[in-house]
Every structure is written in structure tokens, then in C-alpha cells.
Amino acid sequence: DIPSPLWATDVEAAREALSATVSLLLRLLGRDPDPTRSRDHVVLSIFAERRLREGQSANVAALMEDIREPPVATVGAMSIDEFLPKRDRTSLATALNTLLASPTFESWRSGSPLDVASWVAPRADGRTPATIVSVAHLDEDERGLVLGIVLDQFLAWVKSLGGTGQLRALLVFDEVYGF
């Protein structure tokens, strides 16, 4: 939804996180989430990255605007209308709108931002808080995607740090069987 500082420091990690998020969104829509085969994935990723690099919101409503009125003329070497015709873009926008309007999707849009640095930042009293990410309420595919996003963000945070002999964080993955 909002630009991550990773776009300024680690574009590869930012793209991986964006790809995982777009895959999760497409999975929620019942569409192909594969980042290399899905035209929906490619278009949403291009539109979201463009917005995030410009410091704009890339929420679902904003992406719907871009789908209806594309901000780019080409995708790869093809025109946007050849790559994803208007009919297909309208179908994607309608599916996104249905998801956006769904009361059950509200829980996906609320909560704390996914900011690992703030999760592990020591409090004023010097203690580091415990942050618990529970995915028990999600189905198996959703759990895998959400955990992938969280772990990608954690890895990006680790890669942004300099070396030290001190423990900075501890990641515990309970019930890892099956992952």
C-alpha cells in the first residue's frame, strides 16, 4: 500500500516483496499468481512499482485506476492493449473491486504495517518487544504466501544491517512442518 524504504536501499528485495504481495492478491482473486507467466501479475507489478517508486500509494483502489487508464503505453515490447487487452483489464479491475468491496477482505487491509525494523526496535526501557504474526486463520496457500512475504521482509531487514557481534533479533517459526 505505501512505499517501503527498501525501494531506496534494496530494489531486489523490494521487488521480491512486491511480487509476493501481488501473488497473494491474485490468489485471493482466484487468478494465476505466477510472476513469470501471469499477464495480470506482470501488469499489476509494473503499475505498483511505478507508484511506489514515485512515493505514491499502490493500494487496490489506486491499481484499479491504473488498470482502467494505464499509465504506460507498453509492457515489454508490446503495447498495453496487445499485452492485456482492455476487456481483460476490465475483468481484472472488476475482480479487484469485488475483493475491495467484500467485508471479509477488510481484515487483509487492516493491522500494523509490515515493518520488521519497528517490530524489533528496542523500547525506551531497553527491552525488545515480541511480535507475533499469526496465520492460523488462513488457508494453506494464503499461509504460505503471507509467511513468504514476512520472511522476505525479515531477510531484507537483515541485509540492510552492518555486521555486529550482538544479537539483534530472534525469529522463531512455530509449527514449521509442511513449509
N, C-alpha and C positions, 0 to 999 in steps of 0.2 A: 504494500500500500504506500509506504513512504520510502524515500531514498535511504539506502543503507550507506554508512561511511565506507563500506567496502568498495564502492564504485570509485573512490579516490585512492584507495590503498591496494586493493587486490581484485582487479577486474575479473580474473578467472574464478575466484571464489564467489564473487557477486553473481556472475553468470550461472554458476552451478546452483546457487541458492534460488535464483530466478527460475531456472529450468525445473527444479524440483517443485517449486510453487506452482508453475504453470501446469506441470504434470498432475499435481494434486487437483487443481481446478478442473482440468479436463476429465479426470477420473470421476469427479463429482458430477460432471455433466453426462457421463456415460460415453465419452468420446475417446479416440485414440490418444493416449498420453505420451507416446514415444517421441522424444525430441528430434530424432533424425528422420522419421517417416511421416509424422503428422503435420499436415499443412496448417491446421489450426494452431498447433504448438509453435510452429515457426513464426506465424503472423503475430500471435499474442506475445511471444518473446521479443520480437522486434519492436512492437509498439510499446511494451512495458519498459524495455531497456531504454528506448528513446526518451520516454517520460522521466525515468529515474535518473538518467544522466543529466537531464535538464533541471533536476531538482523538483520535479512535479510529482503529484500523486499518480500511482498506477493502480488505483483500486478498480474494482469490477465496472463501476459506472463509467469511469474515465476510459477504460479499454473498450467499452461498448461504443462510446462516441467515436473512437479511432476506427473501430471495425466498420461503423456505418459511413464515416467520412475519413478514409485512410489518409494519414499524414505523410505517406511515402508513395511514390509513383511506381517503384519497382521493388521486387523481392528477388534477390539474386540477380539473374539476368532476364527475368520475366516481368511484365507489367503486373501490378497487383491484381488486375481483373483477369489476367490469364492464370496466375498462380492460385488465387482463391476468388472465383467469380462472385459477383455481387449477391447472387442467390445463396451461395454457401456462406458468405459473410453475414447475410441477414439471418440465416438459420443459426449461426453461431451466436449472434447478438441476441436472438430470441431465447436461446437456451441459457445464456448468461443472465438475461433479465428474469427468466423464470427462477433461476437459482437465487438471484438477488432478492426477489420478492418473497421467496419461501421463508416462512417463520423458522423452520428448522435450520436454515443456513445462518441465522443470526448468531448462533454460538460460534461459528467459524470466524465471524467478523469482530468478536469482542475479546477482551482479555489483554494481558500485558504484551507489549511488543517483544519480539524475539531478539533480545539484545543480551548476548552472553556476557559482555563486559559489565553491564549493570547488574546482571544476576550474581556475579562473583565478586563485585566490588565490596571491600570491607565497609562496614557501617562506621559511624562516628565513634562507637565504643571499641572499634578494632576487630570485632567479630565479623566473620564472613557468613552471610545468610545461606540457608539451604533453600534451593529452588527445586520444586518437584514438578515435573511435566508428566501428567497422567494421560495415557492414551487408551485406557481400559474401555472407554465408551465408544471407541471407533471400531469399524470392521477391520479385517486383516489387511486389506490393501491400503486403507487410509492410515492405519498404524504404521505400516512400513514407510509410506511417503512422509508422514509427519516426523517420524524418527529420523529419516534421511535428511530432512530439512534442518532439524535441530542439530544433528551431528555434523552436517556441513557447516552450520554457523559456528559450532564449537571449534571445529578444525580451523576455520577462517580466523577466529579469535586467537587461537594458539599460534598460528602462523604470523600474526601481527605483532607478537611479543618478541622481545630480545631474550637472550639467554640469561639464566639465573640458577643459583643453587637452592633456591627456596621453592617450596610447593606453592603454586598459585591457585590451583583448583583441583577438585577431585570429582570425576564423573563416575557415577555408579549407574549401571544399566541392570535393573532387576528383571528377572524372567526373560533372559536373553534367548532362551531356547526357541528355535524356529526362525531366528533372524540370522 
